[in-house]
Amino acid sequence: MKISVAIPAYNSAKYICYTIDAVLQQSYQPFEILVLDDGSVDETSDILKSYGPTVKILTNRRNMGTARARNVLCREASGEVVAFLDHDDIWHRDYLLCHVGLYREFPNSVATFVGHETFWGEGPFIWPKNDQGFMTQLPVDPELINPSDFIRRYHTGVGPFMSMSFCSIPKRVLDIVGTDPFPVDFTGVDDFFLFNRLPLIGPIAYHPKRLAAYRITPHAQSVNRLRAAGLAVRSMEALKPLYRKCVDRKVRRIFAWASGVQHREYARILMGAGYAEKARVEFIKAVLDDPTPISLVKSIGLLASTWMPVRLQPKWLSPIQTPRLDQRK
């Protein structure tokens, strides 16, 4: 199986060598390593050139954003599978081998994910000598997740489905999604859009073994959660016409539930930021999307709070410009 590793890089001089070295040390060697230097103004370009022909370097003269960078990398990839990696994350030496094993065991999977560790700092990640050390109390068997269950787990935070650095996708699947699988209109949540698009194509394979290390940097940029939540809601709206055509009633129903979850989350964030009237609209949309009894109780109860006097309204902490672990890096 030919695997293309796709790495978008922007001002990554502090980290990119650790990332690329981890790819070069893979027990299952990739077919190619593609790095797009997305308008970096530090020493990223010089570091990339030091790897010679081992790394295929693509360049943007100015920063175009992660979504555009990933789209270019997808078009340039010539392998059967594209394994995505952020410029500051690190893989265990058996990372790609695990993905290959998942495709061999579940050949109909439309994407594969593995577990991950989270770490802080600017240096390398030190993997425990005993592989079991980073698999504490986790099942070790791989699984094939059906589309409806993947949507449920993704929107409840169950699983590692938060970063492209833990994910690989066959080129044939990316071609089905479209010329630009990462919509630039949803930059910042473009991976969110793609992850919600995948269940319409087929099941997703997952191995819980933690073979990726997700870096949280000391100077990690804050994320405007109000904007991100708004984009997430818009991306779910964009996907609705596709899900309405889905022949699987269970998948349609679970997506409607997930859309309601996103509208409710956006409304909470709006309330925390002091936008009660806008929050009211989102709570109403949550009711319309998911009129099941449990969701109705949640949404209507929160909706009623938007008509309370301002001094009595719930004071959720405003999440604007707050750090998040799943931030765009």
C-alpha positions in Angstrom: 0.0 0.0 0.0 1.4 3.4 -1.0 0.9 6.1 1.6 1.4 9.8 1.0 2.2 11.8 4.1 0.7 15.3 3.9 2.1 18.0 6.2 1.0 21.7 6.0 3.6 23.9 7.6 3.5 27.5 8.7 6.3 29.1 10.8 7.1 25.7 12.2 10.9 26.0 12.5 10.8 25.0 16.2 8.9 21.7 15.5 9.1 20.6 11.9 12.3 18.6 12.3 10.8 16.4 15.0 7.7 15.9 12.9 9.6 14.9 9.7 12.1 12.8 11.6 9.2 10.8 13.1 7.9 10.1 9.6 11.4 9.0 8.4 11.7 6.6 11.3 8.5 4.7 10.4 8.7 0.9 10.5 6.4 1.0 7.4 7.9 3.6 5.1 5.7 6.0 3.3 5.6 6.2 -0.5 6.2 10.0 -0.3 6.4 12.9 2.2 4.8 16.1 1.0 5.2 19.3 3.0 3.6 22.6 2.0 5.4 25.6 3.3 2.4 27.9 3.6 4.1 31.3 3.5 6.4 30.9 6.5 8.6 33.8 7.4 10.9 32.0 9.8 13.5 29.3 9.0 11.0 26.6 8.0 12.0 26.7 4.4 15.7 26.2 5.1 15.0 23.3 7.4 12.8 21.6 4.8 15.5 22.0 2.1 18.1 20.3 4.4 16.2 17.0 3.9 17.0 17.0 0.2 14.9 14.9 -2.1 13.6 12.8 0.8 10.9 15.5 1.2 8.9 17.0 -1.6 8.4 20.7 -0.8 5.5 22.7 -2.1 5.4 26.5 -1.4 2.9 29.2 -1.1 4.3 32.7 -1.3 1.8 33.9 1.3 -0.1 32.2 4.0 -3.3 30.7 2.6 -4.6 28.8 5.7 -4.7 25.1 6.6 -7.8 24.3 4.5 -6.2 25.5 1.2 -2.9 23.9 2.1 -4.5 20.5 2.8 -6.4 20.7 -0.5 -3.2 21.3 -2.4 -1.5 18.4 -0.7 -4.4 16.1 -1.5 -4.2 17.0 -5.2 -0.4 16.5 -5.3 -0.5 13.2 -3.4 0.0 10.2 -5.6 -0.3 7.4 -3.0 -3.4 5.2 -2.5 -3.8 6.7 1.0 -3.2 10.1 2.4 -2.0 10.3 6.0 -2.3 13.8 7.4 0.0 15.3 10.0 0.2 18.7 11.5 3.6 20.4 11.5 4.2 20.1 15.2 2.7 16.6 16.0 4.7 13.4 16.2 4.0 9.8 15.3 5.2 6.6 17.0 7.4 4.5 14.7 4.5 2.0 14.2 1.9 4.6 13.4 1.7 4.0 9.6 2.0 0.2 10.1 -1.1 0.4 12.3 -3.1 2.2 9.6 -2.0 -0.3 7.0 -3.2 -3.1 9.3 -6.6 -1.4 9.7 -7.1 -1.2 5.9 -6.1 -4.8 5.5 -8.5 -5.9 8.2 -11.3 -3.5 7.2 -10.8 -3.0 3.4 -14.2 -1.2 3.1 -13.3 1.5 5.6 -13.3 5.1 4.3 -10.9 6.4 6.9 -8.7 5.2 9.7 -8.0 6.7 13.1 -5.6 5.7 16.0 -5.4 6.8 19.6 -3.1 9.6 20.8 -1.2 11.2 23.6 -1.2 14.9 24.4 1.9 16.7 25.5 3.3 20.2 26.2 6.5 21.9 25.1 8.7 22.5 22.2 10.9 19.4 22.2 10.4 15.8 21.1 7.9 13.5 22.6 9.5 10.6 24.5 7.6 7.4 23.9 7.5 4.9 26.9 9.8 2.0 26.3 7.0 -0.3 27.2 4.3 0.1 24.6 1.6 -0.8 27.1 2.6 2.4 29.0 0.5 4.5 26.8 -2.5 2.1 26.5 -3.6 2.2 30.1 -7.0 0.7 30.6 -7.9 0.8 26.9 -9.2 -2.0 24.7 -6.5 -3.2 22.3 -8.7 -4.6 19.6 -9.4 -2.5 16.4 -13.0 -1.9 15.4 -15.0 -0.9 12.4 -17.4 1.9 13.4 -20.6 2.2 11.4 -21.6 5.6 10.1 -24.3 6.4 12.7 -22.1 5.3 15.6 -19.2 7.4 14.3 -21.5 10.5 14.2 -22.7 9.9 17.7 -19.1 9.3 19.1 -17.7 12.3 17.2 -20.3 14.7 18.6 -20.0 13.4 22.2 -16.2 13.5 22.2 -15.9 9.7 22.5 -12.7 8.7 20.6 -9.7 10.4 19.1 -11.6 12.1 16.2 -10.3 15.7 16.9 -7.3 16.1 14.7 -6.1 15.2 11.2 -2.8 14.0 12.8 -4.5 10.8 13.8 -6.3 10.2 10.5 -5.6 8.7 7.1 -8.1 8.7 4.2 -7.9 6.7 0.9 -7.4 8.9 -2.2 -10.5 7.4 -3.7 -12.6 8.7 -0.8 -11.1 12.2 -1.0 -12.1 12.2 -4.7 -15.6 11.3 -3.8 -15.8 14.2 -1.4 -14.7 16.6 -4.1 -11.8 18.6 -5.6 -11.4 20.5 -2.3 -12.3 18.1 0.5 -11.4 20.8 3.0 -13.9 23.7 2.3 -12.1 27.1 2.5 -15.4 28.7 3.5 -15.1 26.7 6.8 -11.5 27.4 7.4 -10.9 26.7 11.1 -13.4 23.9 11.1 -12.6 22.4 7.7 -11.6 19.1 9.3 -14.9 19.1 11.2 -16.8 19.4 7.9 -14.8 16.5 6.4 -15.2 14.2 9.5 -19.0 14.8 9.2 -18.9 14.1 5.5 -17.2 10.7 5.8 -20.2 8.8 7.3 -22.1 9.4 4.1 -19.5 7.3 2.3 -18.9 4.4 4.6 -17.6 3.0 7.9 -14.5 4.2 9.7 -11.8 2.0 11.2 -10.2 2.8 14.6 -7.4 1.3 16.7 -7.2 2.6 20.3 -3.5 2.2 20.6 -1.9 5.6 21.2 0.5 6.0 18.4 0.3 9.8 17.8 1.5 12.6 20.0 -0.6 15.8 19.9 1.5 18.9 20.9 0.1 21.7 22.9 2.6 24.6 22.6 3.4 27.0 25.4 2.4 29.9 23.1 -0.6 28.2 21.5 -2.9 30.7 19.9 -6.3 31.2 21.5 -9.4 30.2 19.5 -12.5 32.4 19.1 -15.0 29.7 20.1 -17.9 32.0 19.1 -16.7 32.1 15.6 -15.7 28.4 15.5 -19.1 27.3 16.8 -20.8 29.5 14.3 -18.8 27.9 11.5 -19.5 24.4 12.8 -23.3 25.1 12.7 -22.9 26.5 9.1 -21.0 23.4 8.0 -23.8 21.2 9.5 -26.3 23.2 7.5 -24.3 22.8 4.4 -24.3 19.0 4.9 -28.1 18.7 5.5 -29.0 18.3 1.8 -26.6 15.4 1.4 -27.9 13.7 4.5 -31.5 14.1 3.4 -30.6 11.9 0.4 -29.1 9.2 2.6 -31.0 6.0 2.3 -30.1 4.9 5.9 -32.8 6.3 8.2 -30.7 5.7 11.3 -27.9 7.8 9.8 -30.3 10.6 8.9 -31.8 10.6 12.4 -28.4 10.6 14.2 -27.2 13.5 12.0 -30.3 15.5 12.9 -29.5 14.8 16.6 -25.9 15.9 16.0 -27.1 19.1 14.3 -29.3 19.9 17.3 -26.3 19.3 19.6 -24.3 21.9 17.6 -27.1 24.4 17.5 -27.5 24.0 21.3 -23.7 24.4 21.9 -23.6 27.5 19.7 -26.6 28.9 21.6 -24.8 28.3 25.0 -21.7 30.1 23.7 -23.9 33.0 22.4 -25.5 33.3 25.9 -22.1 33.3 27.5 -21.1 36.2 25.3 -24.3 38.1 26.1 -26.2 37.5 22.8 -29.5 36.2 24.3 -31.6 37.0 21.2 -29.3 35.2 18.8 -29.1 32.3 21.3 -32.9 32.1 21.2 -32.8 31.5 17.4 -30.2 28.7 17.8 -32.3 27.0 20.5 -35.3 27.0 18.2 -33.2 25.5 15.4 -32.1 22.8 17.8 -35.7 22.0 18.5 -36.6 21.8 14.8 -33.6 19.7 14.0 -34.1 17.1 16.8 -37.6 17.0 18.2 -37.0 13.8 20.2 -38.2 14.0 23.8 -34.8 14.2 25.5 -33.6 16.9 23.1 -36.8 18.8 23.4 -36.5 19.0 27.2 -32.9 20.2 26.9 -33.6 22.8 24.2 -36.9 24.1 25.4 -35.6 24.5 29.0 -32.6 26.5 27.7 -34.8 28.4 25.3 -37.0 29.6 28.2 -34.0 31.0 29.9 -33.4 33.5 27.0 -36.7 35.3 28.0 -35.6 35.8 31.6 -34.5 39.2 32.8 -30.8 39.7 32.0 -29.8 39.5 35.6 -31.5 36.1 35.9 -30.2 34.5 32.7 -27.6 31.7 33.1 -24.1 33.1 33.1 -22.1 30.6 31.2 -18.5 31.7 31.0 -17.9 33.5 27.8 -15.7 31.2 25.7 -14.4 34.0 23.3 -10.6 33.8 23.0 -10.2 30.9 25.4 -7.6 28.2 24.9 -8.8 24.8 23.7 -7.1 21.5 23.2 -8.6 20.9 19.8 -7.6 24.3 18.5 -6.3 24.9 15.0 -2.6 25.0 15.3 
